[in-house]
C-alpha cells in the first residue's frame, strides 16, 4: 500500500499520569503514517486528489496541544481516529514519543506505536 508519512512533529502537550507532567507539560514527538492509494495524485499532480499533509500536521499538533490524556497510548489512539476521518485513508500508524520522560533510569525516550485500519 502507498503511504504518506509525517515524521518528527514536535508539540508541547500536557499528557501524563503525574501531576508535574500535566501542570508543566513536555515535548511530544509524533510520527503519522497514512496508508491509501496514491495512484490518482501521482497521475494528476493535484492536491485535491490526495491528503493535504500540511493540514493534517496542523490538526495533529492542535490535538496534542489541546487535549489531555494520562497515557500516550490514549493520545496515539485519539490521533489515529483523527487521521481516519479522511475517507481515503485505509489505515494509519501513529507513534507518540516522550523524549523528556522522567524516570529513575537514563533513556532517550519512551514511545508507543499503534496501527488502526478503517472498518470494512
C-alpha positions as CSV (number, residue, x, y, z in Angstrom):
1,X,0.0,0.0,0.0
2,X,1.1,3.5,-0.7
3,X,2.0,5.8,2.2
4,X,2.2,9.4,3.3
5,X,4.5,9.9,6.3
6,X,4.8,12.8,8.7
7,X,7.9,12.4,10.8
8,X,9.2,14.2,13.9
9,X,6.3,16.5,14.6
10,X,7.3,18.2,17.9
11,X,4.5,19.6,20.0
12,X,4.2,20.8,23.7
13,X,1.5,19.0,25.5
14,X,0.2,18.2,29.0
15,X,-0.2,14.5,29.0
16,X,0.9,12.1,31.7
17,X,0.0,10.2,34.8
18,X,1.9,12.5,37.1
19,X,0.6,16.0,38.2
20,X,4.0,17.5,37.3
21,X,3.7,16.3,33.7
22,X,0.1,17.7,33.4
23,X,1.0,21.0,35.0
24,X,4.3,21.8,33.3
25,X,3.9,19.9,30.1
26,X,6.6,18.5,27.9
27,X,7.5,17.9,24.3
28,X,5.9,15.0,22.4
29,X,7.3,13.8,19.1
30,X,4.7,12.3,16.8
31,X,5.0,10.3,13.6
32,X,2.0,9.6,11.4
33,X,1.9,7.2,8.5
34,X,-1.2,7.1,6.3
35,X,-2.0,4.2,4.0
36,X,-4.0,5.0,0.9
37,X,-3.9,4.6,-2.8
38,X,-1.8,7.4,-4.3
39,X,-2.2,6.5,-7.9
40,X,-4.6,9.3,-8.6
41,X,-2.5,12.1,-7.2
42,X,0.6,10.6,-8.8
43,X,-1.0,10.9,-12.2
44,X,-2.9,14.2,-11.7
45,X,-0.4,16.2,-9.7
46,X,-3.4,17.7,-7.9
47,X,-3.6,18.4,-4.2
48,X,-7.3,17.7,-4.3
49,X,-6.6,14.1,-5.1
50,X,-4.6,13.4,-2.0
51,X,-4.4,14.1,1.7
52,X,-3.1,17.6,2.5
53,X,-0.4,16.6,4.9
54,X,0.2,20.2,5.9
55,X,-3.4,20.5,7.1
56,X,-3.1,17.1,8.8
57,X,0.1,18.1,10.6
58,X,-1.6,21.2,11.9
59,X,-4.6,19.1,13.1
60,X,-2.4,16.6,14.9
61,X,-0.3,19.4,16.5
62,X,-3.5,21.1,17.7
63,X,-4.9,17.8,19.1
64,X,-1.6,17.2,21.0
65,X,-1.7,20.7,22.5
66,X,-5.4,20.9,23.2
67,X,-6.2,17.5,24.7
68,X,-5.1,15.8,27.9
69,X,-4.6,12.1,28.4
70,X,-2.9,10.2,31.2
71,X,-1.4,7.7,28.8
72,X,0.4,8.2,25.5
73,X,-1.5,5.1,24.3
74,X,-4.7,7.1,24.6
75,X,-3.2,10.1,22.8
76,X,-2.0,7.9,20.0
77,X,-5.4,6.3,19.7
78,X,-7.0,9.8,19.5
79,X,-4.6,10.9,16.8
80,X,-5.3,7.7,14.8
81,X,-9.0,8.4,15.0
82,X,-8.3,11.9,13.7
83,X,-6.3,10.6,10.7
84,X,-9.0,8.1,9.8
85,X,-11.7,10.8,9.4
86,X,-10.4,11.2,5.9
87,X,-12.3,8.5,4.0
88,X,-9.5,7.9,1.5
89,X,-7.2,6.7,4.3
90,X,-7.4,2.9,4.7
91,X,-5.0,2.6,7.7
92,X,-2.9,4.7,9.9
93,X,0.1,4.1,12.1
94,X,0.8,6.6,14.9
95,X,4.0,6.8,17.0
96,X,4.0,9.1,20.1
97,X,7.3,9.6,21.9
98,X,8.1,11.3,25.2
99,X,11.8,12.3,25.0
100,X,11.6,14.3,28.3
101,X,10.1,11.4,30.3
102,X,11.1,11.5,34.0
103,X,12.1,8.0,35.2
104,X,14.7,6.8,37.7
105,X,16.8,5.4,34.8
106,X,18.5,7.2,31.9
107,X,17.0,6.7,28.5
108,X,16.4,8.5,25.2
109,X,12.6,8.3,25.1
110,X,9.6,6.2,25.8
111,X,7.2,5.7,22.8
112,X,4.1,3.8,21.7
113,X,3.2,2.8,18.2
114,X,-0.2,1.7,17.2
115,X,-1.9,0.9,13.9
116,X,-5.5,1.2,13.0
117,X,-7.4,0.1,9.9
118,X,-10.7,1.5,8.6
119,X,-13.6,-0.8,9.4
120,X,-14.6,-2.6,6.3
